[in-house]
Amino acid sequence: MAFAIFFTVLILTLNSYVVFATWSHFGDGQWGLIWRLFLCFMIIWEISTLFIMSYQFRPEYGKASVASNLFMGVTMSFLIAKLVIIVFLFMNDAYRLIRWPIESVISDGSVSFEGRRKFMTNIGLITAAIPFTGLLYGTLKGKYNYKVWKQQLAFNDLPESFNGLRIAQLSDIHSGSLDNPDAVRHGLRELMSHKPDMILLTGDLVNNFASEMDDYVDIFREELSAPLGMYAVMGNHDYGEYVQWDSDADRENNILAVQDRYKQIGFDLLNNESRQLEVNGETINLVGVENWGGRGFPKYGDFDKAIENVSDDSFKILMSHDPDHWDLKVLDHDVHVNLTLAGHTHGSQMGIEIPGWVKWSPVKYRYKRWAGLYQEKDQYLYVNRGFGFLGYPGRIGIWPEITIFNLKKA
């Protein structure tokens, strides 16, 4: 309730400021009326979004729809564009405060500021159109614009029988946000077109509730398979810690149900466990930890427990949802891990990536390792940008990812 009140007051305050700050710009004529009606429409749209989204935090609903995602995406586009406009309007108002004493002295009309004021407002409106258009595209198209990232990695200690091993990684499905089963099926078929030997899923199958996955269980089960198996670990959202439960028992039952959904779609869930994979008498070890939260997220991961039955000199692949785990625990551990796979950040679902030129996202100011491949010493970390989306129902610049690894014997 407190959040609803705060959000409603914020909407009314921002829109009121924009109305009064642009009143003289558009005037009282036809364009002024259209502009103010448009702002009124935005207020109704944004407050309606608040009520629609509140249903997604109830177990009996818990799923997004095309309509709710559209409302949220358009609302976020409006809000970001409005904030851009407000920056320019505030600059205009600050300019008016500065010019006021000058106009008080010079009142013969020889100094005019009106042209500058209109110019600044027009620049603000044009500038605001850029993020509005981008965010709207991300909502309508970008969220299912799956991209395949290929990584070829060479290791001295990779057993010869695993030379050429193809691993597909998925992460951050967030099934409660998905609203297009056909698009999801298309993405999974794109993954399978690369004929992976093994498929690894690094957490966040759901947003909060196990039931979110029900519409997608058959799709994942029908489309995904791999000769060396499919394995998964849990992410922070799989524990249902972002909603109010009637009791601890309800939350625990939901966790068990989420774990069951992983199994239903064919994944062997590694909860602080390891699996030894054998080909032609040679082995590698796959290690999985539950979510290891380094920044206030739920911490259930136990790396030491997960490697109890793993020999120190074996080749190891670790699945750990949170990339911070690599820096804070894995990298300097006595037990050497060749390759760690993570997710969690989503690359913030927005940014700019031009391989070899630019790689930027707001999430870089929170996470040291936030997307792609990292190497320290002779260990690798790969952070998947995520298959789904959360919060903002779209992606712009940081597209949903399917990762294909090809491991080579150096």
Secondary structure, DSSP 4 states (H G I P E B T S, - for coil): -HHHHHHHHHHHHHHHHHHHHTHHHH-SSHHHHHHHHHHHHHHHHHHHHHHHHHGGGSTTT----HHHHHHHHHHHHHHHHHHHHHHHHHHHHHHHHHHHHHHHH--SS----HHHHHHHHHHHHHHHHHHHHHHHHHHHTGGG--EEEEEEEEETTS-GGGTTEEEEEE----TTT---HHHHHHHHHHHHTT--SEEEEES---SS-GGGGTTTHHHHHHH---TT-EEEE--GGGG-TTS--S-HHHHHHHHHHHHHHHHHTT-EE-SSEEEEEEETTEEEEEEE-----SSSS-----HHHHTTTS-TTS-EEEE-S-THHIIIIITTSSS--SEEEE--SGGGGB-EEETTTEEE-GGGGT-SS-SEEEEETTEEEEE---SS--SSS--BSS--EEEEEEEEE-
